[in-house]
Amino acid sequence: MPIRREHRFFYPIDWPQLSAVIRFRRAGGCCEGCGRPHGQRIYCLDDGRWWDASVGAWRDGEGRPSKVLPSVEELAGARTTRVVLATAHRDHDTANNTDANLAAFCQRCHMNHDRPEHRRRRWATLFRRRAMGDLFRGPYV
């Protein structure tokens, strides 16, 4: 996941190397949340289940073997996606780069992990825009 320009200052200069160590050496190239393999195309369903070709089984959103097989209608709606691992901060503090605070997540797990933080930032952005509009009597842009 790309780092926003205004947040780059908070990351260490060796972030690409640190991220690679977490994703490929510690996590072994698989998501630490659900086990999806980096760089491979997988079939996934809307509810988070995905086809693990290495073991020949469907897995749920947490990477456990799925007890419920998909129906024909669900299989017809299956899509393929390419898995890309990213290193995430568990506590959302970019200055805290300890091993315990960093995790290798796929896109889905990373978005699920960051959802509360994204909601908080969205609220702050909308609040700031509304306050600026109130202050200068302009539109809420």
N, CA, C and O atoms as a DFTB+ gen file, in Angstrom:
564 C
 N C O
     1  1       0.851      -1.164       0.000
     2  2       0.000       0.000       0.000
     3  2       0.901       1.233       0.000
     4  3       1.794       1.341       0.841
     5  1       0.690       2.130      -0.895
     6  2       1.578       3.291      -0.957
     7  2       1.434       4.183       0.274
     8  3       0.364       4.288       0.874
     9  1       2.529       4.808       0.621
    10  2       2.555       5.710       1.776
    11  2       2.161       7.102       1.305
    12  3       2.701       7.612       0.323
    13  1       1.222       7.707       2.008
    14  2       0.801       9.055       1.652
    15  2       1.952      10.026       1.861
    16  3       2.764       9.872       2.773
    17  1       2.000      11.021       0.998
    18  2       3.097      11.984       1.005
    19  2       3.265      12.640       2.380
    20  3       4.389      12.810       2.853
    21  1       2.167      13.003       3.010
    22  2       2.264      13.687       4.299
    23  2       2.677      12.767       5.440
    24  3       2.986      13.244       6.532
    25  1       2.687      11.447       5.204
    26  2       3.071      10.492       6.245
    27  2       4.477       9.927       6.042
    28  3       4.988       9.230       6.919
    29  1       5.108      10.211       4.909
    30  2       6.427       9.629       4.619
    31  2       7.482      10.003       5.644
    32  3       8.401       9.227       5.907
    33  1       7.356      11.186       6.221
    34  2       8.346      11.648       7.192
    35  2       8.362      10.760       8.434
    36  3       9.386      10.661       9.111
    37  1       7.236      10.114       8.739
    38  2       7.129       9.303       9.952
    39  2       7.740       7.915       9.809
    40  3       7.954       7.234      10.812
    41  1       8.022       7.485       8.590
    42  2       8.582       6.159       8.358
    43  2      10.108       6.242       8.356
    44  3      10.671       7.256       7.943
    45  1      10.780       5.188       8.811
    46  2      12.246       5.207       8.786
    47  2      12.765       5.155       7.352
    48  3      12.058       4.732       6.437
    49  1      13.985       5.583       7.175
    50  2      14.572       5.643       5.829
    51  2      14.739       4.249       5.230
    52  3      14.743       4.098       4.008
    53  1      14.877       3.229       6.077
    54  2      15.050       1.864       5.582
    55  2      13.732       1.077       5.579
    56  3      13.743      -0.149       5.696
    57  1      12.599       1.778       5.445
    58  2      11.297       1.121       5.473
    59  2      11.144       0.038       4.412
    60  3      10.608      -1.020       4.739
    61  1      11.574       0.221       3.170
    62  2      11.420      -0.863       2.179
    63  2      12.130      -2.154       2.609
    64  3      11.595      -3.245       2.413
    65  1      13.306      -2.040       3.181
    66  2      14.030      -3.231       3.624
    67  2      13.351      -3.867       4.848
    68  3      13.236      -5.090       4.936
    69  1      12.910      -3.031       5.780
    70  2      12.226      -3.532       6.971
    71  2      10.922      -4.230       6.579
    72  3      10.596      -5.293       7.108
    73  1      10.192      -3.635       5.664
    74  2       8.942      -4.219       5.194
    75  2       9.187      -5.560       4.510
    76  3       8.424      -6.505       4.715
    77  1      10.233      -5.654       3.707
    78  2      10.549      -6.906       3.017
    79  2      10.908      -8.010       4.009
    80  3      10.531      -9.165       3.810
    81  1      11.626      -7.669       5.065
    82  2      11.975      -8.660       6.089
    83  2      10.710      -9.197       6.751
    84  3      10.577     -10.405       6.945
    85  1       9.786      -8.310       7.097
    86  2       8.549      -8.737       7.747
    87  2       7.718      -9.597       6.792
    88  3       7.234     -10.656       7.194
    89  1       7.543      -9.175       5.555
    90  2       6.662      -9.872       4.615
    91  2       7.224     -11.206       4.145
    92  3       6.483     -12.183       4.040
    93  1       8.523     -11.261       3.861
    94  2       9.051     -12.453       3.204
    95  2       9.891     -13.348       4.105
    96  3       9.883     -14.567       3.929
    97  1      10.600     -12.790       5.046
    98  2      11.404     -13.633       5.923
    99  2      10.547     -14.134       7.087
   100  3      10.462     -15.339       7.323
   101  1       9.911     -13.203       7.816
   102  2       9.139     -13.624       8.982
   103  2       7.834     -14.317       8.584
   104  3       7.520     -15.385       9.108
   105  1       7.070     -13.718       7.659
   106  2       5.772     -14.279       7.282
   107  2       5.892     -15.350       6.204
   108  3       4.917     -16.052       5.937
   109  1       7.032     -15.493       5.591
   110  2       7.222     -16.514       4.580
   111  2       6.448     -16.271       3.291
   112  3       6.154     -17.215       2.557
   113  1       6.115     -15.008       3.010
   114  2       5.419     -14.675       1.780
   115  2       3.925     -14.951       1.818
   116  3       3.276     -14.991       0.773
   117  1       3.373     -15.143       3.012
   118  2       1.934     -15.378       3.171
   119  2       1.358     -14.381       4.167
   120  3       2.043     -13.938       5.089
   121  1       0.100     -14.039       3.969
   122  2      -0.584     -13.105       4.862
   123  2      -0.659     -13.697       6.265
   124  3      -0.997     -14.869       6.431
   125  1      -0.345     -12.889       7.270
   126  2      -0.407     -13.358       8.653
   127  2      -1.832     -13.356       9.184
   128  3      -2.087     -13.864      10.276
   129  1      -2.764     -12.791       8.425
   130  2      -4.155     -12.784       8.851
   131  2      -4.944     -13.962       8.303
   132  3      -5.716     -14.589       9.029
   133  1      -4.753     -14.266       7.023
   134  2      -5.573     -15.314       6.400
   135  2      -4.751     -16.370       5.657
   136  3      -5.298     -17.398       5.259
   137  1      -3.473     -16.144       5.467
   138  2      -2.622     -17.140       4.823
   139  2      -2.546     -17.066       3.317
   140  3      -1.966     -17.954       2.692
   141  1      -3.119     -16.022       2.704
   142  2      -3.058     -15.912       1.248
   143  2      -1.608     -15.722       0.793
   144  3      -0.861     -14.968       1.417
   145  1      -1.203     -16.401      -0.292
   146  2       0.189     -16.337      -0.765
   147  2       0.453     -15.099      -1.623
   148  3      -0.342     -14.760      -2.500
   149  1       1.559     -14.440      -1.365
   150  2       1.931     -13.225      -2.089
   151  2       2.192     -13.518      -3.567
   152  3       2.805     -14.528      -3.913
   153  1       1.716     -12.615      -4.431
   154  2       2.025     -12.674      -5.853
   155  2       1.229     -13.672      -6.652
   156  3       1.411     -13.753      -7.866
   157  1       0.351     -14.437      -6.028
   158  2      -0.416     -15.435      -6.766
   159  2      -1.839     -14.951      -6.999
   160  3      -2.369     -14.146      -6.232
   161  1      -2.447     -15.449      -8.061
   162  2      -3.850     -15.167      -8.337
   163  2      -4.672     -16.240      -7.637
   164  3      -4.387     -17.433      -7.741
   165  1      -5.705     -15.787      -6.916
   166  2      -6.562     -16.722      -6.206
   167  2      -8.015     -16.444      -6.582
   168  3      -8.358     -15.340      -7.004
   169  1      -8.858     -17.454      -6.422
   170  2     -10.297     -17.282      -6.573
   171  2     -10.850     -16.922      -5.209
   172  3     -10.536     -17.572      -4.212
   173  1     -11.675     -15.885      -5.166
   174  2     -12.270     -15.499      -3.891
   175  2     -13.739     -15.169      -4.076
   176  3     -14.178     -14.748      -5.146
   177  1     -14.492     -15.374      -2.985
   178  2     -15.928     -15.118      -2.971
   179  2     -16.184     -13.836      -2.186
   180  3     -15.297     -13.325      -1.503
   181  1     -17.402     -13.328      -2.292
   182  2     -17.748     -12.065      -1.643
   183  2     -17.657     -12.122      -0.121
   184  3     -17.399     -11.099       0.514
   185  1     -17.861     -13.286       0.474
   186  2     -17.845     -13.392       1.933
   187  2     -16.443     -13.617       2.505
   188  3     -16.300     -13.809       3.712
   189  1     -15.412     -13.595       1.663
   190  2     -14.039     -13.730       2.133
   191  2     -13.435     -15.100       1.926
   192  3     -12.226     -15.268       2.086
   193  1     -14.245     -16.083       1.574
   194  2     -13.687     -17.416       1.316
   195  2     -12.823     -17.374       0.061
   196  3     -13.116     -16.639      -0.882
   197  1     -11.760     -18.167       0.062
   198  2     -10.863     -18.199      -1.083
   199  2     -10.340     -19.617      -1.296
   200  3     -10.270     -20.427      -0.371
   201  1      -9.977     -19.887      -2.549
   202  2      -9.496     -21.215      -2.937
   203  2      -7.995     -21.285      -2.732
   204  3      -7.242     -20.518      -3.332
   205  1      -7.559     -22.210      -1.878
   206  2      -6.135     -22.430      -1.626
   207  2      -5.685     -23.597      -2.497
   208  3      -5.899     -24.761      -2.158
   209  1      -5.060     -23.269      -3.620
   210  2      -4.664     -24.300      -4.582
   211  2      -3.563     -25.204      -4.032
   212  3      -3.442     -26.349      -4.466
   213  1      -2.756     -24.716      -3.085
   214  2      -1.658     -25.536      -2.574
   215  2      -2.160     -26.752      -1.793
   216  3      -1.502     -27.793      -1.784
   217  1      -3.320     -26.631      -1.136
   218  2      -3.891     -27.769      -0.404
   219  2      -5.178     -28.275      -1.048
   220  3      -5.709     -29.308      -0.640
   221  1      -5.682     -27.558      -2.047
   222  2      -6.890     -27.976      -2.743
   223  2      -8.144     -27.868      -1.899
   224  3      -8.973     -28.778      -1.891
   225  1      -8.286     -26.747      -1.182
   226  2      -9.454     -26.571      -0.315
   227  2      -9.848     -25.101      -0.255
   228  3      -9.032     -24.212      -0.497
   229  1     -11.118     -24.865       0.073
   230  2     -11.594     -23.504       0.309
   231  2     -11.238     -23.104       1.730
   232  3     -11.314     -23.920       2.649
   233  1     -10.850     -21.847       1.911
   234  2     -10.531     -21.324       3.247
   235  2     -11.454     -20.151       3.533
   236  3     -11.919     -19.473       2.617
   237  1     -11.712     -19.920       4.807
   238  2     -12.555     -18.788       5.177
   239  2     -11.704     -17.523       5.265
   240  3     -10.515     -17.558       4.948
   241  1     -12.288     -16.423       5.686
   242  2     -11.593     -15.136       5.741
   243  2     -10.424     -15.098       6.702
   244  3      -9.555     -14.234       6.578
   245  1     -10.378     -16.027       7.674
   246  2      -9.251     -16.078       8.619
   247  2      -8.221     -17.139       8.242
   248  3      -7.248     -17.335       8.969
   249  1      -8.420     -17.820       7.123
   250  2      -7.452     -18.796       6.643
   251  2      -7.711     -20.211       7.126
   252  3      -6.944     -21.120       6.808
   253  1      -8.772     -20.415       7.883
   254  2      -9.101     -21.768       8.342
   255  2      -9.837     -22.507       7.229
   256  3     -10.521     -21.880       6.421
   257  1      -9.704     -23.832       7.178
   258  2     -10.462     -24.579       6.166
   259  2     -11.956     -24.308       6.318
   260  3     -12.491     -24.372       7.425
   261  1     -12.618     -24.011       5.222
   262  2     -14.042     -23.678       5.240
   263  2     -14.860     -24.948       5.404
   264  3     -14.613     -25.950       4.732
   265  1     -15.837     -24.896       6.305
   266  2     -16.701     -26.058       6.537
   267  2     -17.857     -26.080       5.544
   268  3     -18.489     -27.116       5.340
   269  1     -18.131     -24.930       4.928
   270  2     -19.242     -24.817       3.987
   271  2     -18.677     -24.639       2.583
   272  3     -17.960     -23.678       2.305
   273  1     -19.007     -25.568       1.716
   274  2     -18.573     -25.446       0.328
   275  2     -19.452     -24.428      -0.393
   276  3     -20.642     -24.320      -0.098
   277  1     -18.881     -23.691      -1.323
   278  2     -19.688     -22.698      -2.046
   279  2     -20.711     -23.362      -2.965
   280  3     -20.480     -24.447      -3.499
   281  1     -21.841     -22.688      -3.133
   282  2     -22.873     -23.184      -4.034
   283  2     -22.478     -22.861      -5.481
   284  3     -21.506     -22.148      -5.731
   285  1     -23.233     -23.387      -6.396
   286  2     -22.962     -23.148      -7.812
   287  2     -23.106     -21.666      -8.139
   288  3     -22.329     -21.119      -8.922
   289  1     -24.116     -21.010      -7.528
   290  2     -24.326     -19.579      -7.763
   291  2     -23.139     -18.769      -7.235
   292  3     -22.702     -17.812      -7.874
   293  1     -22.620     -19.157      -6.064
   294  2     -21.462     -18.445      -5.513
   295  2     -20.227     -18.640      -6.378
   296  3     -19.451     -17.708      -6.591
   297  1     -20.051     -19.863      -6.875
   298  2     -18.901     -20.133      -7.747
   299  2     -18.990     -19.346      -9.043
   300  3     -17.968     -18.936      -9.593
   301  1     -20.195     -19.132      -9.532
   302  2     -20.371     -18.349     -10.758
   303  2     -19.962     -16.897     -10.523
   304  3     -19.514     -16.225     -11.452
   305  1     -20.112     -16.404      -9.288
   306  2     -19.741     -15.034      -8.965
   307  2     -18.326     -14.889      -8.427
   308  3     -17.923     -13.797      -8.027
   309  1     -17.564     -15.988      -8.416
   310  2     -16.186     -15.925      -7.911
   311  2     -15.338     -15.042      -8.815
   312  3     -15.527     -15.013     -10.031
   313  1     -14.424     -14.341      -8.219
   314  2     -13.527     -13.484      -8.993
   315  2     -12.087     -13.858      -8.653
   316  3     -11.812     -14.455      -7.613
   317  1     -11.191     -13.500      -9.539
   318  2      -9.782     -13.740      -9.256
   319  2      -9.139     -12.427      -8.835
   320  3      -9.507     -11.356      -9.317
   321  1      -8.195     -12.526      -7.950
   322  2      -7.458     -11.357      -7.505
   323  2      -6.012     -11.751      -7.284
   324  3      -5.712     -12.884      -6.907
   325  1      -5.138     -10.821      -7.518
   326  2      -3.713     -11.048      -7.294
   327  2      -3.395     -10.560      -5.892
   328  3      -3.692      -9.415      -5.551
   329  1      -2.802     -11.404      -5.090
   330  2      -2.502     -11.087      -3.697
   331  2      -1.210     -10.282      -3.621
   332  3      -0.190     -10.668      -4.193
   333  1      -1.266      -9.167      -2.914
   334  2      -0.082      -8.336      -2.677
   335  2       0.032      -8.110      -1.177
   336  3      -0.880      -7.568      -0.553
   337  1       1.138      -8.522      -0.610
   338  2       1.359      -8.319       0.824
   339  2       1.878      -6.914       1.092
   340  3       2.639      -6.352       0.305
   341  1       1.452      -6.366       2.212
   342  2       1.937      -5.072       2.679
   343  2       2.207      -5.198       4.173
   344  3       1.598      -6.024       4.853
   345  1       3.105      -4.391       4.671
   346  2       3.393      -4.397       6.096
   347  2       2.535      -3.345       6.774
   348  3       2.527      -2.180       6.376
   349  1       1.817      -3.766       7.798
   350  2       0.906      -2.872       8.520
   351  2       1.382      -2.676       9.954
   352  3       1.995      -3.563      10.548
   353  1       1.088      -1.500      10.494
   354  2       1.339      -1.227      11.906
   355  2       0.097      -1.633      12.690
   356  3      -0.992      -1.118      12.437
   357  1       0.251      -2.542      13.627
   358  2      -0.902      -3.026      14.390
   359  2      -1.567      -1.914      15.182
   360  3      -2.792      -1.898      15.301
   361  1      -0.782      -0.974      15.733
   362  2      -1.352       0.105      16.546
   363  2      -1.511       1.407      15.756
   364  3      -1.839       2.439      16.342
   365  1      -1.290       1.381      14.456
   366  2      -1.422       2.535      13.556
   367  2      -0.425       3.651      13.877
   368  3      -0.603       4.781      13.422
   369  1       0.602       3.359      14.640
   370  2       1.632       4.342      14.974
   371  2       2.837       4.068      14.083
   372  3       3.550       3.084      14.281
   373  1       3.066       4.942      13.098
   374  2       4.146       4.709      12.130
   375  2       5.526       4.856      12.738
   376  3       6.512       4.459      12.117
   377  1       5.624       5.419      13.939
   378  2       6.922       5.548      14.594
   379  2       7.288       4.280      15.358
   380  3       8.454       4.080      15.697
   381  1       6.320       3.434      15.628
   382  2       6.545       2.200      16.375
   383  2       6.821       1.069      15.394
   384  3       5.889       0.458      14.870
   385  1       8.096       0.787      15.142
   386  2       8.486      -0.205      14.147
   387  2       9.082      -1.460      14.773
   388  3       9.960      -2.090      14.184
   389  1       8.613      -1.821      15.951
   390  2       9.075      -3.063      16.570
   391  2       8.452      -4.247      15.843
   392  3       7.398      -4.116      15.221
   393  1       9.102      -5.397      15.923
   394  2       8.599      -6.592      15.241
   395  2       7.190      -6.951      15.704
   396  3       6.363      -7.367      14.892
   397  1       6.908      -6.799      16.981
   398  2       5.592      -7.154      17.509
   399  2       4.499      -6.236      16.969
   400  3       3.332      -6.626      16.932
   401  1       4.855      -5.033      16.554
   402  2       3.862      -4.080      16.070
   403  2       3.648      -4.165      14.559
   404  3       2.703      -3.565      14.046
   405  1       4.486      -4.884      13.844
   406  2       4.379      -4.976      12.390
   407  2       3.786      -6.323      11.986
   408  3       4.089      -7.354      12.587
   409  1       2.942      -6.299      10.965
   410  2       2.317      -7.522      10.467
   411  2       2.269      -7.490       8.949
   412  3       2.102      -6.431       8.343
   413  1       2.416      -8.656       8.343
   414  2       2.302      -8.795       6.889
   415  2       0.865      -9.162       6.572
   416  3       0.408     -10.250       6.923
   417  1       0.144      -8.254       5.903
   418  2      -1.260      -8.469       5.580
   419  2      -1.487      -8.374       4.084
   420  3      -0.820      -7.603       3.395
   421  1      -2.436      -9.166       3.580
   422  2      -2.888      -9.017       2.201
   423  2      -3.807      -7.794       2.142
   424  3      -4.083      -7.167       3.164
   425  1      -4.281      -7.461       0.927
   426  2      -5.120      -6.276       0.777
   427  2      -6.367      -6.361       1.649
   428  3      -6.721      -5.389       2.316
   429  1      -7.029      -7.498       1.650
   430  2      -8.287      -7.643       2.394
   431  2      -8.056      -7.504       3.894
   432  3      -8.769      -6.756       4.563
   433  1      -7.073      -8.212       4.423
   434  2      -6.798      -8.151       5.863
   435  2      -6.324      -6.756       6.274
   436  3      -6.662      -6.272       7.355
   437  1      -5.540      -6.115       5.404
   438  2      -5.045      -4.770       5.711
   439  2      -6.209      -3.781       5.784
   440  3      -6.265      -2.954       6.694
   441  1      -7.134      -3.866       4.833
   442  2      -8.290      -2.971       4.859
   443  2      -9.179      -3.250       6.069
   444  3      -9.678      -2.313       6.692
   445  1      -9.382      -4.517       6.409
   446  2     -10.178      -4.846       7.592
   447  2      -9.513      -4.335       8.861
   448  3     -10.188      -3.853       9.771
   449  1      -8.193      -4.440       8.921
   450  2      -7.451      -3.961      10.089
   451  2      -7.522      -2.442      10.203
   452  3      -7.653      -1.905      11.303
   453  1      -7.435      -1.751       9.071
   454  2      -7.407      -0.287       9.078
   455  2      -8.787       0.368       9.056
   456  3      -8.877       1.593       9.138
   457  1      -9.854      -0.407       8.949
   458  2     -11.199       0.171       8.824
   459  2     -11.538       1.173       9.933
   460  3     -12.011       2.263       9.609
   461  1     -11.326       0.874      11.223
   462  2     -11.642       1.873      12.252
   463  2     -10.813       3.156      12.114
   464  3     -11.317       4.256      12.345
   465  1      -9.557       3.007      11.743
   466  2      -8.695       4.189      11.562
   467  2      -9.164       5.010      10.364
   468  3      -9.160       6.240      10.420
   469  1      -9.568       4.348       9.285
   470  2     -10.078       5.067       8.113
   471  2     -11.359       5.823       8.458
   472  3     -11.555       6.953       8.012
   473  1     -12.230       5.197       9.254
   474  2     -13.451       5.888       9.679
   475  2     -13.115       7.124      10.508
   476  3     -13.711       8.187      10.331
   477  1     -12.153       6.969      11.412
   478  2     -11.762       8.096      12.254
   479  2     -11.202       9.231      11.408
   480  3     -11.559      10.390      11.617
   481  1     -10.329       8.912      10.455
   482  2      -9.743       9.951       9.593
   483  2     -10.796      10.587       8.697
   484  3     -10.754      11.792       8.452
   485  1     -11.737       9.791       8.209
   486  2     -12.804      10.339       7.366
   487  2     -13.638      11.332       8.170
   488  3     -13.966      12.413       7.680
   489  1     -13.979      10.966       9.399
   490  2     -14.756      11.867      10.243
   491  2     -13.974      13.165      10.478
   492  3     -14.541      14.254      10.383
   493  1     -12.670      13.052      10.784
   494  2     -11.858      14.242      11.038
   495  2     -11.782      15.128       9.793
   496  3     -11.846      16.353       9.903
   497  1     -11.647      14.526       8.622
   498  2     -11.590      15.302       7.382
   499  2     -12.905      16.033       7.132
   500  3     -12.911      17.221       6.809
   501  1     -14.010      15.324       7.283
   502  2     -15.316      15.965       7.067
   503  2     -15.572      17.058       8.103
   504  3     -16.123      18.108       7.774
   505  1     -15.177      16.816       9.343
   506  2     -15.337      17.815      10.401
   507  2     -14.515      19.062      10.096
   508  3     -14.986      20.186      10.270
   509  1     -13.271      18.848       9.634
   510  2     -12.397      19.970       9.294
   511  2     -12.968      20.771       8.128
   512  3     -12.969      22.002       8.165
   513  1     -13.453      20.088       7.097
   514  2     -14.039      20.788       5.950
   515  2     -15.258      21.601       6.356
   516  3     -15.428      22.742       5.925
   517  1     -16.097      21.013       7.181
   518  2     -17.290      21.728       7.625
   519  2     -16.900      22.938       8.471
   520  3     -17.502      24.004       8.342
   521  1     -15.899      22.781       9.334
   522  2     -15.448      23.897      10.164
   523  2     -14.857      25.008       9.304
   524  3     -15.099      26.185       9.573
   525  1     -14.095      24.662       8.288
   526  2     -13.530      25.674       7.397
   527  2     -14.644      26.394       6.631
   528  3     -14.569      27.604       6.415
   529  1     -15.674      25.652       6.221
   530  2     -16.797      26.274       5.538
   531  2     -17.553      27.216       6.443
   532  3     -17.969      28.297       6.025
   533  1     -17.732      26.800       7.696
   534  2     -18.406      27.669       8.655
   535  2     -17.585      28.918       8.932
   536  3     -18.128      30.015       9.064
   537  1     -16.271      28.742       9.017
   538  2     -15.393      29.862       9.340
   539  2     -15.369      30.899       8.217
   540  3     -15.418      32.103       8.468
   541  1     -15.295      30.424       6.997
   542  2     -15.145      31.342       5.864
   543  2     -16.424      31.474       5.036
   544  3     -16.407      32.089       3.970
   545  1     -17.530      30.903       5.516
   546  2     -18.815      30.956       4.835
   547  2     -18.739      30.478       3.390
   548  3     -19.377      31.029       2.493
   549  1     -17.963      29.465       3.202
   550  2     -17.817      28.893       1.864
   551  2     -18.472      27.526       1.796
   552  3     -19.057      27.061       2.774
   553  1     -18.372      26.887       0.646
   554  2     -18.961      25.554       0.514
   555  2     -18.147      24.538       1.307
   556  3     -16.966      24.743       1.585
   557  1     -18.798      23.454       1.658
   558  2     -18.120      22.376       2.387
   559  2     -17.371      21.500       1.375
   560  3     -17.851      20.435       0.988
   561  1     -16.231      21.949       0.969
   562  2     -15.477      21.264      -0.071
   563  2     -14.594      20.209       0.530
   564  3     -13.876      19.519      -0.194
